[in-house]
Amino acid sequence: MFFSIVVSAQEKQTVVTLKSGAELKGVIKSIDPTDALIIVIAGVETTIKMDNVARIEEETSRTVVVNEPQKPQLSPNMKLVVTDNAEYPDSFTMRVFGTDLKMILVRGGDMNMGFDGENSMDMRSEPVHKVTVTSFYISDTFVPSVLAQKLTDKKINTKWPYHEDRWQDINDMIAKISKEVGMPLRLPLEAEWEYAACSKQQKLIFSKCSNNEFCFDYLADFEKIQETVVDPTGPEDGRRHVARYFGDTIRNGKYLHQSIERKAGKDLSTKYFKYLIGERNLSDEELIWLDAIS
C-alpha cells in the first residue's frame, strides 16, 4: 500500500525532491499519483513522472511523502513481518581458498521473538517480546569440511560435515574467512538466527541443519522488555553462548513445522554453525559489487 495524493492548483511554494536527490522549487499546478505532476518554476511549467518523485514538501515544512510504502504492522498473532523491501541481491557467492560459499538475503522486519505456541518450543523466553531485525545475509550451509581443513591445524575427516566444540574456535575460524574475503563476517545474533528460521528463506538456509548451532550472543534468560529492541545483542558477558536448533517435531498431537529450540549453550558439546554478513549501511559501491557477483 502506498500514500498518494491529488493536489489542485495552488500558490504555495513547494520543494519537490527527486529520487536522484535533486530538488525543484516552484508552485505545483496538479498531481496525478498514477502518472505525473506539473510544477511551475519561474513561470515555466515542468512535467515530472511520479516514478521519479521521492517527496513533496511545502515551505511551511509540512511534508507529504509520495511513493513510500507504508510499513506493515506486526500483530500479536504474527511471528514476523518483513518491512525492508530495498533492492538487495537475493544471494551472492564468495570464493574462499577455492571453496564457494553462498550467502542468502534475509530481509529485515519486526518479529515476536520467543515461544508463541507454534513456531518454537522450550525457549525459556517468556514473555514473548518484539524485536526489529535489519536485513542481513546468512550462509545456506555450514562451513564445508574441505575449507575447514585449510583454515585450521586440525586433522579433519572431509567425508563428514564439519563441526566445532568450542565457541571461540568457531569465532576464530570465521575471523579468518572474514579477513580472506574482506567482508565483516560473524556468527548470527540469536534474534537474527530465529528470524531466519521463521522466514520464507528457512528451507534454503536450514535444509541441511542436523544439530545445534552457536549464536554470537552470551546465554541469559530474557528479561521483561517494554519496548521494541533493534538487533538485540544479548548480555555483555557470560559463561556460555546461545545454541539453537532447527527441526520438526510433534507435540501434544500437533505438528510443529518450526521446532526452534534454545539450548543451555554448553560450549564443550558438538555444535554446527553458520556464518553471516550484516546488510547495514552499505555504500553504493558495495551494493554495486554485491549485484555484480550475485
N, C-alpha and C positions, 0 to 999 in steps of 0.2 A: 504494500500500500504506500502511496506517495502523497505528500502535501501538494496541492495545486490551487492556483487562484486565477480569477479573471478580474482584470482591473480596467475600468473605463477611463476615458480621458481625464487627466488631472494636471495641475500646475506645479505640484511639489517636485523639487529636485530629488533625484533618485540615483543611487550608485548601483550599477549592475556589475557584479563580479563574474567573470567567465571562468570556466574550469581550467583555462590556461593560466589564470592568475591575473589577467588584465582587468582593469576597472574602467567602466564607462559611466560618465556623469551627465545626466540630462533629465528630460521630462518624458515619462512613459506615456505613450499615446494609447496603447492597447496591448493586452496579453492574451494569447490563446495557448493554454497549457499543453495542448496536444500538437502545437505547431511552432509558433514563433511569437516574439514580442516586437513592438515597434517603439523605439526611443528617439526623441528629438534632441539632437545635440547641436547647439549653436545654430538653430533654425533648420538643420538638415535631418531628415528622417532616415533612420537606420534600422533595418530588419535583422534580428538575431534569432537563430534557431534555438528553441528551448533546450535541445540536447546539449548545447554549449554553455548553458547558464548554470552557475553554481548557487548564486544567491542574489536577492534583490533587497537593498537596504535604503530606507528613506533617510534623509539628513537628520531627522529627529531621532535617529538611532533605533527606530522600531524596525526589526529585521523580519523579513519573510523569506523562509528557506524554500527553494524550488529544487525539484529533482532529488531530494534527500529522503531516503527510505525512513519510515517510522520504525523505531526499534521494537522488535517483538517483545512481548511481556511474558515472563515466566510465571505460570500459575502454580499453586501449591501441589496440584496433582500431576505436574510435569516433572520429568527428570532433568531435562536441559532444553534450551532453545538457542539456536545459532543466531548471533547478531552481527557478525562480521562477514560481509559479502564482497570485500575488496578483491581486486584482480590479482590473486597469487597463483602461481603454477600449482596444479593438483599434486604434483610429485616431482622429484628430481633425483638423480643418481650421482653419488660420489664414488670416486675410484681411489682406494687406499691400498697401496702396495700390491696392485694387481687384482684386488677384490672389489666388486661393485656392491655398494650399499645403497639401497633405495629408501628415500625418505618420503613419507606420506603427509600431506597437509591435513591438519585438523583445524577447522575454522572455529574461532573463539565465540564465546557466548556466556550465558548465565546457566548455572546448574544448582539444583538442590542436592548438595553433597551428602552422602551417607545412606544408611539403610532406609528405604522407603517402602519396604514390604514386597517389592517386586524386582528391583534392579540391583540388589546387592544383598549380602547377608553377613551375619557375625561381624558387624562393623565396629562395634563399641564406639559409635559416633553419634548417639543421640545427645541433644536433639539434632535433627536434620537442619543444616544451615545453608544459606545461599552464598555462592561464590561466583565470581566472574573470572573467566579464563580467557586470556588473549590468544590469538591464533599462534599455532606452532607446527613444526614438523617433527615427526617421530618415525623411527625406523620400522619397516614392515617385517623385520625378522631380528633374531639375536645376532650378536657378533659371530660370524662363521668361525669354525674351529681352525680352518686354514689361515685366517687372518690373525686369530689369537696366538697361533704358533709363532707368527712373525713379530708380535708385539710383546711377548713375554719370554722369559728364560726357562719356562717350564716345558716339560715333555708332555705334549698333548696328543691324545688319540683323535686324529682328524676324522675318523669314521663316525664319531658321536657328536651330538650337539655340545657346544662348549658351555661350561658353567664356572662360576667363581663362588668361593665360600665366604670371602671377606669383602665387605663393602668398600674398604679402602683400595683393595686390589682392582675392583671394578672401576672405581673412580680414577685411578691412575691409568688404566687402560684407555678409558675414554679421553683423558687428557692427551695421551699420545696420538689418538686418532684426530682429535681437535687440532693439535699442532701440525699434523701432516697435511690436513686439508685446509687449514687456515680459517676454520669456522668455529663459533662458540658452542661446541657440543657439551652436553652434560646429561646426567640421569634426569628423568622427568620428575617434576614435583608431584606429590601424591594427588593433588587436585587435577593436574594435567593427566595423570595416569587414569584416574577414574573417569574423567571427562572423555578421554579417548575410548575407554572401554564401553562407554554408553553411547558413543557417537555412531553415525552411519558408517564410519570407516572401521568399525570394530572387527569385521571379518577380514579386512585387508591387513590389519595390524596384529590381531591376536589369533590368527588361524593356526599358528604353529606353537602357541603357548601351551606348555605342559607342566609347568612348575611355578614356584613363587618367583617374583621379580622385585628387586630392590627399587626403591624410590630415593630421591635426593634428601627428603626430609628426615629429621630425627623422629622417633616414635614418641607419641604422647597422647593422652586422652583429650578429646575435643572439649573445649570449654564452651559455655553458652555464649553465642555470638548474636548481638543485637542488630548489626548492620552487615551489608554485603562486603566481603573482602575480595580484593583483586589479586589473583595469583598468590594465594597464601603459601608461605614457605615453611610453616610449622615452627616449633621451638628453636631457639638459638643453639642449644646443645642438648646432649643426652647420651645414654649408654648404647643405644641401638637405633637402627634405622628402620623405616617402614618397609614392609614387604607386602606385595599384593599378588592376588591370584585371580585369573580369569578362567571360567569354565562353565559347564552346565550341570544342573542338579535338579532333584525333585524334593520338595519339602512339603509335608502335610498334603501329599497328593497333588500339589501344584507344581507345574514345570516352570522353573526359573531360567529363562534364556540367558540371563546375565548373572551368573553367580560370582560376585566380585568380593572376595574376602580380604580382610585386613588382618594380617598376622602379627604376632608378637615381635617380629623383627629380630630374631636371633641372628647375629652377624656371623655365626660359625655353623651355619647349615647351608645346604645347597640352594643357590638362587640363580635363576637365569635372569637376564636383564636386557633392556633395550637402551638405545641412546637417542638423544633428542637435540634439535636445534630450535630455539625460540624464534618466532617471527615477530620481532619487536623493533620498531623504528628503523627499518631497513632503508637505506638510501635508494634513490632512483637507479644508481649504478648497480647496486646489489640486486635489485629486482630484475633489472635487465639481464644480469648474469644468471640469475636463477631461471629466468624464462628461456635463456639460450641453451641451458644444459638439461632442461626438462623434456 
